[in-house]
Amino acid sequence: MPPPLAPHPPLAPHPPLAPLAALASRTPPLSGPRRSGRSRARCWLGVLLAGALAGCAQRRNLSEPRGPLDNLPGATRGGQPTTPRARPGVPTEAQLVRPRPDGTEQLLCAAPVHLIFHTRRFLSDPERFGPDFLAQIVSDRTKSELRARGRPEADALEYLVSNADRVGPLLASLSAGEASSGAIFERTEEKTYLLRTTARLRTDGELTNVWMSLRGRQWELLWID
């Protein structure tokens, strides 16, 4: 059973690759006077689920941080010309959301930038978009971890909503996915990836990492920390 929840000092950055057992042995730091007992529980859960990514120990850089001038003609980095990175068009709901006859929606998520889009869309109206987002975008691995700890799968959604003031700026900074300015995209293990920002978000206890997995051709959200 998880340890009882209690008030804690402000949330501080923690290494997302720490062993789960080590994380489970201590309660997480919390932040902000706005956090209720329920939101504190979500923060505690977030630390544990971040620890569940402990197997992601070896990282392979798939991209380097990009500056806003890197795509200009004649731009150089370290004395070498930069290669313009193709910036995907901003996804639209018509491209990524297909209505079904039963009233549900099929959420297409064929790229990291699509996952960012769907997560921002969910946060814009959690009650409306939550069921399909949970069923199709939140990773089965995350939902299994929640069930194993006696928590409902919907806790993954409440964690995002409870921390929307920090999740929102992170997602906005990564709105172009791995092509976002200041973004680094890494493969941490087979079919598990980390999209993180090096930008300064200026939020209290800022978040920098979006963990995701690839199942078939569909990208799924593991966690945000």
N, C-alpha and C positions, 0 to 999 in steps of 0.2 A: 504494500500500500504506500502511496506517496506520503511524504512528511506533512504535518499540519502547516497551514499558511499563517504567517505572522508578518507584522510591519517590518520593512527592511529599508536600508539606505538607498539613495538614487541608483538607477540602473547604470551600470558601467559596461563598457565593451567587454565581451568575453570571447575566447577563441571558439569558433563553432565546431572545431574538430576534437574537442576534449572528449575523453571516453565517457560514455553514458553513465557508467557506474559511478564515476567521480562526480559527475553533475548531480546524479540522484542522491548523493550523500550529503548535499548541502542545499539549502533553500536559496532561491535566486534573489538578486537585488531588485528593488522596485523603484519606481520613480513617480514623481508628480503628485500634487495634492488631489488631482482629479480622479485618481485611481480608486475604484471601489474594491470591495472584497472579491467580487467576481472578476474584475479586470486584473487584480493582483494574481488571481488563480491563472488567468490566461498568460501573464508574464512568466509565472513559474512553469507553466506548461511549455511556453516557448523555449525556455532554457533546456528543458528535458528533450524536446524534439530536436533542438539544434544539436544536442549531444548524440541523438540517434544517427546523426550523419558522421559518426566517428570513423566509419570505414573509409571515408573520403580523404585519406591521408596523403595521397600523391596527386599533385596538381600538375596539369599541363596547360600552359598558357596558349589560348587560341587567338588572343588579340592583345594589343598593347593600348595603354591610354592614348586617346586622341585629343588633340587640342582643337579649338574652334577654327584655327587657320591652316590645319593640316591639308585640307582639300583644295587650297588655293593653288593656282598655277605657280610653279617655281618654289613651292614650300619645301623645306628640308628639315631633317631631324638627325642630329649627330653628323652633319655634313653630307648626309645622303638624302636624295630626293624622297619625299613621302609618296606613297601610292594612294591615290584617292580611293577611299572606301565607298562602295555603293551604299547609299542610304535608302533603305526601303521606304516606299510611300507610307504615309500615315494610314494605318488600317482603318477601315470603316466598318460599322455594324453590318452593313449589307454584304460585305465580303466575308465576315467571320461568323455570322449568326444566321442559322437557317431555321425558320419556324417549322414545327412538326404539326401534323393534324391533331394530335392529342393536346395541343397547347403548350408543350414543352419546346425547348430550343436545342438544336445541335450546335455546339460551340466548336468551331474549327480552330485548331491551335497547332499550326504546322511550323512555327518558328518562335524563338524566344520573344520577339517583339509582339507576337500575338498573345502570348501569355501575359505580358505586361498590360496589353490592352484589356484583356478579359478581367484581370484583377482590378484595374481602375474602374472598369464598368461595374463590377460587383460592388465596389465601395460607393459608387454613386447612388445605388439603391439596393442595399443588402437584402431587404425583405423580398423584393421582386426578383432579383437575379441570384439570390443565394442558393436555392435548391439545385438549379442546373450547374452553377459554378462548383458546388460541392461534389456533385455526381460526376462531372466530366473534367474539371480542371485540377481540383485538389488530388494529389497523388494517392493511390491506394496504399502506398507505403506509409504515408502520414496517417491515414485513417486507421490502418492496422495498428500503428503505434499508439494511437489514442485509445482504441478498443482494448489493447493489452493493458493499459493503465486505468481501465475502468471509466474512461471518459467518453462522452458522446462525440461522434464525428463532427458535429456542428461546432464543437469548441474551436476547430481550426478557423471557422468563419468569425467567431466572436473574438478570437485573438486579433485578427486583422482589423475588425471594427473598433475594438477597444484601443488599438494603437494607430488608428487612422491618421492622427495628427503627425505621426512620424512615418508611417508607411506611405502616405500620400506624396510627400516631397521626394522620397526615394523613387517611387514609381514614375513621378514626373521627370526626374533627372534621367531615367532610363527609358523614356517613352519611345526612343528609336531602337530599343533592344541593344544588341551588342555593338551597333553603330553609333550609340550615344556618345557625346563628348565626355571624356573622362571614364568611360566604361572599360572594364576588363572582363573577358569571358574565358572561363577555365573549365576544362574537364577534370573532375576530381576522382572519378572512378568510372567504370563501365556504365554508360548511359546516365551518368549523374554529372550535373554541371552547376557552376556558380557564376552568376552574373553580378558583378559588384561595381560600385562607383568609387572613383577617387575624388569626386567633387565634394566640396564643403557644403553641406546642406543647411547648416545653421539651425538645427532643431535640437530640442532637449533630448539627450540620450539618443542621438541620431542612429538610424539603421543604415547599413551599407550593402547588405547581401541579399540576393534573391537566389535561393536554391531551387533547382528544377531537375526533372528527370525526363527521359525520352522513352516512351512506350509505343513501339511501332512507329507511326509517323506523328503521333500526338505528344506535344510537350505538356507536362503536368507540373504543378506547383508543389514543391516539398515544404519549403518554409521560407520565412523572411526574418532576418535578424541583423 
